[in-house]
Amino acid sequence: MYRKTTTEFAMTALMTVAVALGLTAVSSQGKARSLAAMASEIVNVNVSFDMQMPLADDEMKTLSDAQISGRKMIYRQAVTECPVLLGTIAATCRLTRLNVSTRVNRPNNQHEQLLHLNGNAQFAITLQIAE
């Protein structure tokens, strides 16, 4: 009884994996169509950017200018990510979401302040078809 249950479980698990992967026993033409369909599906890719910049002083104008400059750096990095994806795994690429945050840190109560920048970008891509 135990062996039958284990065998049934193994067969069910194998069938579940085969269905999840979209594998079917069809002709090579059907397989090619299946691969093309999977490649045309949209895949979301998330990329994070993290950096720190030293701040010259405590003046609000300086802080505001540094935050604007830092956000621009994150925006520029996000724009250059699609060409990286297109050169590696993506057939198509589109930036769908971009979150940018800044905060001022004073590590270990030191006099020098650091502007911490963080960005998270999400891209919708379709995968390249491997030849």
MODELLER restraints for C-alpha pairs under 7 A, 6 or more apart:
rsr = mdl.restraints
at = mdl.atoms
rsr.add(forms.Gaussian(group=physical.xy_distance, feature=features.Distance(at['CA:39:A'], at['CA:126:A']), mean=5.96, stdev=0.5))
rsr.add(forms.Gaussian(group=physical.xy_distance, feature=features.Distance(at['CA:39:A'], at['CA:127:A']), mean=4.98, stdev=0.5))
rsr.add(forms.Gaussian(group=physical.xy_distance, feature=features.Distance(at['CA:39:A'], at['CA:128:A']), mean=6.39, stdev=0.5))
rsr.add(forms.Gaussian(group=physical.xy_distance, feature=features.Distance(at['CA:39:A'], at['CA:129:A']), mean=6.12, stdev=0.5))
rsr.add(forms.Gaussian(group=physical.xy_distance, feature=features.Distance(at['CA:40:A'], at['CA:126:A']), mean=5.44, stdev=0.5))
rsr.add(forms.Gaussian(group=physical.xy_distance, feature=features.Distance(at['CA:40:A'], at['CA:127:A']), mean=6.85, stdev=0.5))
rsr.add(forms.Gaussian(group=physical.xy_distance, feature=features.Distance(at['CA:41:A'], at['CA:126:A']), mean=5.85, stdev=0.5))
rsr.add(forms.Gaussian(group=physical.xy_distance, feature=features.Distance(at['CA:42:A'], at['CA:124:A']), mean=6.04, stdev=0.5))
rsr.add(forms.Gaussian(group=physical.xy_distance, feature=features.Distance(at['CA:42:A'], at['CA:125:A']), mean=5.45, stdev=0.5))
rsr.add(forms.Gaussian(group=physical.xy_distance, feature=features.Distance(at['CA:42:A'], at['CA:126:A']), mean=4.92, stdev=0.5))
rsr.add(forms.Gaussian(group=physical.xy_distance, feature=features.Distance(at['CA:43:A'], at['CA:124:A']), mean=5.72, stdev=0.5))
rsr.add(forms.Gaussian(group=physical.xy_distance, feature=features.Distance(at['CA:43:A'], at['CA:125:A']), mean=5.27, stdev=0.5))
rsr.add(forms.Gaussian(group=physical.xy_distance, feature=features.Distance(at['CA:43:A'], at['CA:126:A']), mean=5.98, stdev=0.5))
rsr.add(forms.Gaussian(group=physical.xy_distance, feature=features.Distance(at['CA:44:A'], at['CA:122:A']), mean=6.57, stdev=0.5))
rsr.add(forms.Gaussian(group=physical.xy_distance, feature=features.Distance(at['CA:44:A'], at['CA:123:A']), mean=5.60, stdev=0.5))
rsr.add(forms.Gaussian(group=physical.xy_distance, feature=features.Distance(at['CA:44:A'], at['CA:124:A']), mean=4.70, stdev=0.5))
rsr.add(forms.Gaussian(group=physical.xy_distance, feature=features.Distance(at['CA:44:A'], at['CA:125:A']), mean=6.29, stdev=0.5))
rsr.add(forms.Gaussian(group=physical.xy_distance, feature=features.Distance(at['CA:45:A'], at['CA:122:A']), mean=5.60, stdev=0.5))
rsr.add(forms.Gaussian(group=physical.xy_distance, feature=features.Distance(at['CA:45:A'], at['CA:123:A']), mean=5.12, stdev=0.5))
rsr.add(forms.Gaussian(group=physical.xy_distance, feature=features.Distance(at['CA:45:A'], at['CA:124:A']), mean=6.46, stdev=0.5))
rsr.add(forms.Gaussian(group=physical.xy_distance, feature=features.Distance(at['CA:46:A'], at['CA:120:A']), mean=6.98, stdev=0.5))
rsr.add(forms.Gaussian(group=physical.xy_distance, feature=features.Distance(at['CA:46:A'], at['CA:121:A']), mean=5.68, stdev=0.5))
rsr.add(forms.Gaussian(group=physical.xy_distance, feature=features.Distance(at['CA:46:A'], at['CA:122:A']), mean=4.48, stdev=0.5))
rsr.add(forms.Gaussian(group=physical.xy_distance, feature=features.Distance(at['CA:46:A'], at['CA:123:A']), mean=6.42, stdev=0.5))
rsr.add(forms.Gaussian(group=physical.xy_distance, feature=features.Distance(at['CA:47:A'], at['CA:120:A']), mean=5.76, stdev=0.5))
rsr.add(forms.Gaussian(group=physical.xy_distance, feature=features.Distance(at['CA:47:A'], at['CA:121:A']), mean=5.23, stdev=0.5))
rsr.add(forms.Gaussian(group=physical.xy_distance, feature=features.Distance(at['CA:47:A'], at['CA:122:A']), mean=6.42, stdev=0.5))
rsr.add(forms.Gaussian(group=physical.xy_distance, feature=features.Distance(at['CA:48:A'], at['CA:119:A']), mean=5.63, stdev=0.5))
rsr.add(forms.Gaussian(group=physical.xy_distance, feature=features.Distance(at['CA:48:A'], at['CA:120:A']), mean=4.45, stdev=0.5))
rsr.add(forms.Gaussian(group=physical.xy_distance, feature=features.Distance(at['CA:48:A'], at['CA:121:A']), mean=6.36, stdev=0.5))
rsr.add(forms.Gaussian(group=physical.xy_distance, feature=features.Distance(at['CA:49:A'], at['CA:74:A']), mean=6.97, stdev=0.5))
rsr.add(forms.Gaussian(group=physical.xy_distance, feature=features.Distance(at['CA:49:A'], at['CA:118:A']), mean=5.62, stdev=0.5))
rsr.add(forms.Gaussian(group=physical.xy_distance, feature=features.Distance(at['CA:49:A'], at['CA:119:A']), mean=4.87, stdev=0.5))
rsr.add(forms.Gaussian(group=physical.xy_distance, feature=features.Distance(at['CA:49:A'], at['CA:120:A']), mean=6.29, stdev=0.5))
rsr.add(forms.Gaussian(group=physical.xy_distance, feature=features.Distance(at['CA:50:A'], at['CA:117:A']), mean=5.73, stdev=0.5))
rsr.add(forms.Gaussian(group=physical.xy_distance, feature=features.Distance(at['CA:50:A'], at['CA:118:A']), mean=4.59, stdev=0.5))
rsr.add(forms.Gaussian(group=physical.xy_distance, feature=features.Distance(at['CA:50:A'], at['CA:119:A']), mean=6.46, stdev=0.5))
rsr.add(forms.Gaussian(group=physical.xy_distance, feature=features.Distance(at['CA:51:A'], at['CA:116:A']), mean=6.02, stdev=0.5))
rsr.add(forms.Gaussian(group=physical.xy_distance, feature=features.Distance(at['CA:51:A'], at['CA:117:A']), mean=5.26, stdev=0.5))
rsr.add(forms.Gaussian(group=physical.xy_distance, feature=features.Distance(at['CA:51:A'], at['CA:118:A']), mean=6.65, stdev=0.5))
rsr.add(forms.Gaussian(group=physical.xy_distance, feature=features.Distance(at['CA:52:A'], at['CA:114:A']), mean=6.22, stdev=0.5))
rsr.add(forms.Gaussian(group=physical.xy_distance, feature=features.Distance(at['CA:52:A'], at['CA:115:A']), mean=5.48, stdev=0.5))
rsr.add(forms.Gaussian(group=physical.xy_distance, feature=features.Distance(at['CA:52:A'], at['CA:116:A']), mean=4.48, stdev=0.5))
rsr.add(forms.Gaussian(group=physical.xy_distance, feature=features.Distance(at['CA:52:A'], at['CA:117:A']), mean=5.96, stdev=0.5))
rsr.add(forms.Gaussian(group=physical.xy_distance, feature=features.Distance(at['CA:53:A'], at['CA:114:A']), mean=5.48, stdev=0.5))
rsr.add(forms.Gaussian(group=physical.xy_distance, feature=features.Distance(at['CA:53:A'], at['CA:115:A']), mean=5.06, stdev=0.5))
rsr.add(forms.Gaussian(group=physical.xy_distance, feature=features.Distance(at['CA:53:A'], at['CA:116:A']), mean=6.60, stdev=0.5))
rsr.add(forms.Gaussian(group=physical.xy_distance, feature=features.Distance(at['CA:54:A'], at['CA:113:A']), mean=6.04, stdev=0.5))
rsr.add(forms.Gaussian(group=physical.xy_distance, feature=features.Distance(at['CA:54:A'], at['CA:114:A']), mean=4.44, stdev=0.5))
rsr.add(forms.Gaussian(group=physical.xy_distance, feature=features.Distance(at['CA:54:A'], at['CA:115:A']), mean=6.14, stdev=0.5))
rsr.add(forms.Gaussian(group=physical.xy_distance, feature=features.Distance(at['CA:55:A'], at['CA:112:A']), mean=7.00, stdev=0.5))
rsr.add(forms.Gaussian(group=physical.xy_distance, feature=features.Distance(at['CA:55:A'], at['CA:113:A']), mean=5.39, stdev=0.5))
rsr.add(forms.Gaussian(group=physical.xy_distance, feature=features.Distance(at['CA:55:A'], at['CA:114:A']), mean=5.51, stdev=0.5))
rsr.add(forms.Gaussian(group=physical.xy_distance, feature=features.Distance(at['CA:55:A'], at['CA:115:A']), mean=6.45, stdev=0.5))
rsr.add(forms.Gaussian(group=physical.xy_distance, feature=features.Distance(at['CA:67:A'], at['CA:102:A']), mean=6.72, stdev=0.5))
rsr.add(forms.Gaussian(group=physical.xy_distance, feature=features.Distance(at['CA:70:A'], at['CA:117:A']), mean=6.61, stdev=0.5))
rsr.add(forms.Gaussian(group=physical.xy_distance, feature=features.Distance(at['CA:71:A'], at['CA:100:A']), mean=6.79, stdev=0.5))
rsr.add(forms.Gaussian(group=physical.xy_distance, feature=features.Distance(at['CA:74:A'], at['CA:119:A']), mean=6.28, stdev=0.5))
rsr.add(forms.Gaussian(group=physical.xy_distance, feature=features.Distance(at['CA:78:A'], at['CA:121:A']), mean=6.61, stdev=0.5))
rsr.add(forms.Gaussian(group=physical.xy_distance, feature=features.Distance(at['CA:82:A'], at['CA:93:A']), mean=5.77, stdev=0.5))
rsr.add(forms.Gaussian(group=physical.xy_distance, feature=features.Distance(at['CA:86:A'], at['CA:92:A']), mean=6.63, stdev=0.5))
rsr.add(forms.Gaussian(group=physical.xy_distance, feature=features.Distance(at['CA:86:A'], at['CA:93:A']), mean=6.81, stdev=0.5))
rsr.add(forms.Gaussian(group=physical.xy_distance, feature=features.Distance(at['CA:89:A'], at['CA:127:A']), mean=5.76, stdev=0.5))
rsr.add(forms.Gaussian(group=physical.xy_distance, feature=features.Distance(at['CA:89:A'], at['CA:128:A']), mean=5.64, stdev=0.5))
rsr.add(forms.Gaussian(group=physical.xy_distance, feature=features.Distance(at['CA:90:A'], at['CA:125:A']), mean=5.80, stdev=0.5))
rsr.add(forms.Gaussian(group=physical.xy_distance, feature=features.Distance(at['CA:90:A'], at['CA:126:A']), mean=5.60, stdev=0.5))
rsr.add(forms.Gaussian(group=physical.xy_distance, feature=features.Distance(at['CA:90:A'], at['CA:127:A']), mean=4.57, stdev=0.5))
rsr.add(forms.Gaussian(group=physical.xy_distance, feature=features.Distance(at['CA:90:A'], at['CA:128:A']), mean=5.15, stdev=0.5))
rsr.add(forms.Gaussian(group=physical.xy_distance, feature=features.Distance(at['CA:91:A'], at['CA:126:A']), mean=5.49, stdev=0.5))
rsr.add(forms.Gaussian(group=physical.xy_distance, feature=features.Distance(at['CA:91:A'], at['CA:127:A']), mean=5.39, stdev=0.5))
rsr.add(forms.Gaussian(group=physical.xy_distance, feature=features.Distance(at['CA:91:A'], at['CA:128:A']), mean=4.66, stdev=0.5))
rsr.add(forms.Gaussian(group=physical.xy_distance, feature=features.Distance(at['CA:92:A'], at['CA:125:A']), mean=5.27, stdev=0.5))
rsr.add(forms.Gaussian(group=physical.xy_distance, feature=features.Distance(at['CA:92:A'], at['CA:126:A']), mean=5.32, stdev=0.5))
rsr.add(forms.Gaussian(group=physical.xy_distance, feature=features.Distance(at['CA:93:A'], at['CA:123:A']), mean=6.52, stdev=0.5))
rsr.add(forms.Gaussian(group=physical.xy_distance, feature=features.Distance(at['CA:93:A'], at['CA:124:A']), mean=5.78, stdev=0.5))
rsr.add(forms.Gaussian(group=physical.xy_distance, feature=features.Distance(at['CA:93:A'], at['CA:125:A']), mean=4.45, stdev=0.5))
rsr.add(forms.Gaussian(group=physical.xy_distance, feature=features.Distance(at['CA:93:A'], at['CA:126:A']), mean=6.94, stdev=0.5))
rsr.add(forms.Gaussian(group=physical.xy_distance, feature=features.Distance(at['CA:94:A'], at['CA:123:A']), mean=5.43, stdev=0.5))
rsr.add(forms.Gaussian(group=physical.xy_distance, feature=features.Distance(at['CA:94:A'], at['CA:124:A']), mean=5.26, stdev=0.5))
rsr.add(forms.Gaussian(group=physical.xy_distance, feature=features.Distance(at['CA:94:A'], at['CA:125:A']), mean=6.47, stdev=0.5))
rsr.add(forms.Gaussian(group=physical.xy_distance, feature=features.Distance(at['CA:95:A'], at['CA:122:A']), mean=6.09, stdev=0.5))
rsr.add(forms.Gaussian(group=physical.xy_distance, feature=features.Distance(at['CA:95:A'], at['CA:123:A']), mean=4.43, stdev=0.5))
rsr.add(forms.Gaussian(group=physical.xy_distance, feature=features.Distance(at['CA:95:A'], at['CA:124:A']), mean=6.44, stdev=0.5))
rsr.add(forms.Gaussian(group=physical.xy_distance, feature=features.Distance(at['CA:96:A'], at['CA:122:A']), mean=5.64, stdev=0.5))
rsr.add(forms.Gaussian(group=physical.xy_distance, feature=features.Distance(at['CA:96:A'], at['CA:123:A']), mean=5.39, stdev=0.5))
rsr.add(forms.Gaussian(group=physical.xy_distance, feature=features.Distance(at['CA:96:A'], at['CA:124:A']), mean=6.43, stdev=0.5))
rsr.add(forms.Gaussian(group=physical.xy_distance, feature=features.Distance(at['CA:97:A'], at['CA:121:A']), mean=5.57, stdev=0.5))
rsr.add(forms.Gaussian(group=physical.xy_distance, feature=features.Distance(at['CA:97:A'], at['CA:122:A']), mean=4.99, stdev=0.5))
rsr.add(forms.Gaussian(group=physical.xy_distance, feature=features.Distance(at['CA:98:A'], at['CA:120:A']), mean=5.72, stdev=0.5))
rsr.add(forms.Gaussian(group=physical.xy_distance, feature=features.Distance(at['CA:98:A'], at['CA:121:A']), mean=4.40, stdev=0.5))
rsr.add(forms.Gaussian(group=physical.xy_distance, feature=features.Distance(at['CA:98:A'], at['CA:122:A']), mean=6.45, stdev=0.5))
rsr.add(forms.Gaussian(group=physical.xy_distance, feature=features.Distance(at['CA:99:A'], at['CA:119:A']), mean=5.48, stdev=0.5))
rsr.add(forms.Gaussian(group=physical.xy_distance, feature=features.Distance(at['CA:99:A'], at['CA:120:A']), mean=5.18, stdev=0.5))
rsr.add(forms.Gaussian(group=physical.xy_distance, feature=features.Distance(at['CA:99:A'], at['CA:121:A']), mean=6.44, stdev=0.5))
rsr.add(forms.Gaussian(group=physical.xy_distance, feature=features.Distance(at['CA:100:A'], at['CA:118:A']), mean=5.73, stdev=0.5))
rsr.add(forms.Gaussian(group=physical.xy_distance, feature=features.Distance(at['CA:100:A'], at['CA:119:A']), mean=4.32, stdev=0.5))
rsr.add(forms.Gaussian(group=physical.xy_distance, feature=features.Distance(at['CA:100:A'], at['CA:120:A']), mean=6.59, stdev=0.5))
rsr.add(forms.Gaussian(group=physical.xy_distance, feature=features.Distance(at['CA:101:A'], at['CA:117:A']), mean=5.93, stdev=0.5))
rsr.add(forms.Gaussian(group=physical.xy_distance, feature=features.Distance(at['CA:101:A'], at['CA:118:A']), mean=5.28, stdev=0.5))
rsr.add(forms.Gaussian(group=physical.xy_distance, feature=features.Distance(at['CA:101:A'], at['CA:119:A']), mean=6.37, stdev=0.5))
rsr.add(forms.Gaussian(group=physical.xy_distance, feature=features.Distance(at['CA:102:A'], at['CA:115:A']), mean=6.72, stdev=0.5))
rsr.add(forms.Gaussian(group=physical.xy_distance, feature=features.Distance(at['CA:102:A'], at['CA:116:A']), mean=5.54, stdev=0.5))
rsr.add(forms.Gaussian(group=physical.xy_distance, feature=features.Distance(at['CA:102:A'], at['CA:117:A']), mean=4.63, stdev=0.5))
rsr.add(forms.Gaussian(group=physical.xy_distance, feature=features.Distance(at['CA:102:A'], at['CA:118:A']), mean=6.37, stdev=0.5))
rsr.add(forms.Gaussian(group=physical.xy_distance, feature=features.Distance(at['CA:103:A'], at['CA:115:A']), mean=5.79, stdev=0.5))
rsr.add(forms.Gaussian(group=physical.xy_distance, feature=features.Distance(at['CA:103:A'], at['CA:116:A']), mean=5.26, stdev=0.5))
rsr.add(forms.Gaussian(group=physical.xy_distance, feature=features.Distance(at['CA:103:A'], at['CA:117:A']), mean=6.81, stdev=0.5))
rsr.add(forms.Gaussian(group=physical.xy_distance, feature=features.Distance(at['CA:104:A'], at['CA:113:A']), mean=6.67, stdev=0.5))
rsr.add(forms.Gaussian(group=physical.xy_distance, feature=features.Distance(at['CA:104:A'], at['CA:114:A']), mean=5.72, stdev=0.5))
rsr.add(forms.Gaussian(group=physical.xy_distance, feature=features.Distance(at['CA:104:A'], at['CA:115:A']), mean=4.63, stdev=0.5))
rsr.add(forms.Gaussian(group=physical.xy_distance, feature=features.Distance(at['CA:104:A'], at['CA:116:A']), mean=6.06, stdev=0.5))
rsr.add(forms.Gaussian(group=physical.xy_distance, feature=features.Distance(at['CA:105:A'], at['CA:113:A']), mean=5.68, stdev=0.5))
rsr.add(forms.Gaussian(group=physical.xy_distance, feature=features.Distance(at['CA:105:A'], at['CA:114:A']), mean=5.05, stdev=0.5))
rsr.add(forms.Gaussian(group=physical.xy_distance, feature=features.Distance(at['CA:105:A'], at['CA:115:A']), mean=6.19, stdev=0.5))
rsr.add(forms.Gaussian(group=physical.xy_distance, feature=features.Distance(at['CA:105:A'], at['CA:116:A']), mean=6.79, stdev=0.5))
rsr.add(forms.Gaussian(group=physical.xy_distance, feature=features.Distance(at['CA:106:A'], at['CA:112:A']), mean=6.44, stdev=0.5))
rsr.add(forms.Gaussian(group=physical.xy_distance, feature=features.Distance(at['CA:106:A'], at['CA:113:A']), mean=4.65, stdev=0.5))
rsr.add(forms.Gaussian(group=physical.xy_distance, feature=features.Distance(at['CA:106:A'], at['CA:114:A']), mean=6.18, stdev=0.5))
